[in-house]
Amino acid sequence: MAGTSSMIVAGLTAAALATVGYLGHRAAETVPPDLRRQASGNPAPAPKAPRDDHAAALPPRSGLGQRVVYSLGRDRVWLVDTGDKVRRTFGVSPSTVDPAPGAYRVTSRSGQVTGSDGVPVQHVVRFASVDGTVIGFSAAVDGSAPVLDPAERTGGIRETRADGAAMWKFATIGRTVVVVP
C-alpha cells in the first residue's frame, strides 16, 4: 500500500510541475513587448506609476467648517474654508512627537521664536501639547527642513516659509485644527 501511495504522489507532483512549466512558458510568450527584457540583457525601463490625482484630496471625516486639517500619515495640511473648499494644501515635515487624532483649537501664536530644536522659526501656530511637548506649525527662518533626532522630543511641524505665511493668516486663535491618522 505504501508503494502505491508514493507512486500516486510522485505522479501528481510530476503532473503539477509539468503544468506549471507549461503555464510559465505560455505566460512568457504572451508578455507585451513593452514589458519584455531588452535583447542586451538589461531590463526594460519600468513603466511609470500612474499619477494619483487624489493625493492632495481632503481626507474624509475631517470635520466641518473653517479648519486646518493635518494628516499624520500623509504629512500634509489643508486650510479649509466653509463648504469644504480647500484654500491651500501643502506637505510638511513632521515633528518627533505627534498629537493624537482629534479636534483641537489654536491656543497661541508667535511671530518669531527659537524652535524646540534650536532653529529660529517664524509664524508659529500652536494647538496641542503631548506630555509637556508643545505641538504647532512653524517655518524655519532660513527655509531649512528639520533634522529630526528621534531621541529629542520636538513638537514643531515644519512648513515652507510661504506655507507658514498662509497658515499664519488663516489659523488665528481659536481656529479648529483637526488631526487625522
C-alpha positions in Angstrom: 0.0 0.0 0.0 2.8 2.4 0.9 4.4 1.9 -2.6 1.1 2.7 -4.3 0.6 5.9 -2.4 4.2 7.0 -3.1 3.6 6.4 -6.8 0.4 8.4 -6.8 2.1 11.3 -5.0 5.0 11.2 -7.4 2.7 11.1 -10.4 0.6 14.1 -9.2 3.8 16.0 -8.4 5.2 15.4 -11.9 1.9 16.4 -13.5 1.8 19.6 -11.3 5.4 20.6 -12.3 4.6 19.9 -16.0 1.5 22.1 -15.8 3.4 24.9 -14.0 6.2 24.7 -16.6 3.7 24.8 -19.5 1.8 27.8 -18.0 5.1 29.7 -17.3 6.2 29.1 -20.9 2.8 30.4 -22.2 2.9 33.4 -20.0 6.5 34.3 -21.2 5.4 34.1 -24.8 2.4 36.4 -24.2 4.2 39.2 -22.3 3.5 42.6 -24.0 6.6 43.9 -25.8 7.0 47.0 -23.5 7.4 44.6 -20.5 9.9 42.2 -22.0 13.6 42.4 -21.3 15.7 44.1 -23.9 18.0 41.9 -26.1 21.1 43.2 -24.4 20.0 41.6 -21.1 19.3 44.9 -19.4 15.8 45.2 -18.0 13.4 47.4 -19.9 12.7 50.7 -18.1 9.9 50.2 -15.6 6.6 51.8 -16.6 5.8 55.0 -14.7 3.4 54.5 -11.8 0.0 56.1 -12.5 -0.2 59.6 -11.0 -2.5 59.8 -8.1 -4.5 62.9 -8.8 -6.2 62.5 -5.4 -3.0 62.6 -3.3 -3.9 66.1 -2.1 -7.7 65.4 -1.7 -9.1 66.5 1.6 -9.4 63.4 3.9 -12.9 62.1 4.6 -14.4 62.7 8.1 -12.0 65.6 8.8 -14.5 68.0 10.3 -16.8 70.8 9.2 -16.4 74.5 8.7 -13.3 76.6 8.5 -10.4 74.5 9.8 -6.9 73.3 9.5 -6.6 69.6 8.7 -3.3 67.8 9.5 -2.8 64.2 8.3 -0.2 62.3 10.3 0.1 59.6 7.7 0.4 61.8 4.7 2.4 64.6 6.4 0.1 67.1 4.7 -2.0 70.1 5.8 -5.2 71.6 4.3 -6.5 75.0 5.0 -10.3 74.6 4.6 -12.9 77.3 4.2 -16.6 76.9 4.8 -18.3 74.5 2.4 -15.2 72.2 2.5 -13.4 74.5 -0.1 -9.7 73.9 0.2 -7.9 77.2 0.2 -4.4 75.6 0.2 -2.8 72.3 0.8 0.9 71.5 1.3 3.3 68.9 2.6 5.0 69.4 6.0 7.9 67.9 7.9 6.6 66.2 11.0 7.9 66.6 14.5 9.1 63.7 16.6 6.0 63.9 18.8 2.6 63.5 17.2 -0.7 64.8 18.6 -3.4 62.1 18.9 -6.0 62.3 16.2 -8.9 64.6 17.1 -10.1 68.2 17.1 -8.0 70.9 18.7 -8.0 74.7 18.7 -5.2 77.2 18.1 -4.2 78.3 21.5 -1.2 80.6 20.9 0.8 82.1 18.1 4.3 83.7 17.9 5.7 85.8 15.1 9.3 84.6 15.6 10.9 82.4 18.2 13.6 79.7 18.6 12.1 76.3 17.9 12.5 73.3 20.3 15.3 72.1 18.0 17.2 75.4 18.4 16.4 76.7 14.9 14.9 80.2 14.6 11.3 79.8 13.3 8.5 82.2 12.3 4.7 82.1 12.0 4.3 79.7 14.9 0.8 78.4 15.4 0.4 76.2 18.5 -2.6 73.9 19.0 -1.7 70.9 21.3 0.6 69.6 24.0 1.7 66.0 24.5 3.4 65.1 27.8 4.8 68.6 28.1 5.9 68.9 24.4 4.0 71.8 22.7 2.8 70.9 19.2 2.5 73.5 16.4 3.2 74.6 12.9 6.2 76.8 12.0 8.6 77.7 9.3 12.3 77.9 9.7 13.5 81.5 9.1 16.4 80.1 6.9 13.9 77.9 5.0 15.6 74.7 6.2 13.8 71.4 6.9 14.3 70.0 10.4 16.9 67.3 11.1 15.0 65.0 13.4 16.7 63.2 16.2 14.2 60.5 17.5 15.7 60.9 20.9 14.7 64.6 21.0 11.1 65.4 21.8 10.2 68.2 19.4 6.7 69.5 18.5 7.5 71.7 15.5 5.7 70.6 12.4 7.7 72.5 9.7 6.3 74.2 6.7 8.0 76.2 3.9 8.1 80.0 4.6 5.3 80.6 2.0 3.1 77.9 3.6 3.9 79.2 7.0 2.7 82.7 6.0 -0.5 81.3 4.6 -1.0 79.3 7.9 -0.3 82.5 9.9 -3.1 84.4 8.1 -5.6 81.5 8.3 -5.0 79.9 11.7 -5.9 82.6 14.2 -6.5 82.0 17.9 -9.5 79.6 18.3 -9.4 78.2 14.8 -10.1 74.4 14.7 -7.3 72.1 13.9 -8.4 68.5 13.0 -5.7 65.9 13.2 -6.4 62.7 11.2 -4.4 59.5 11.2 
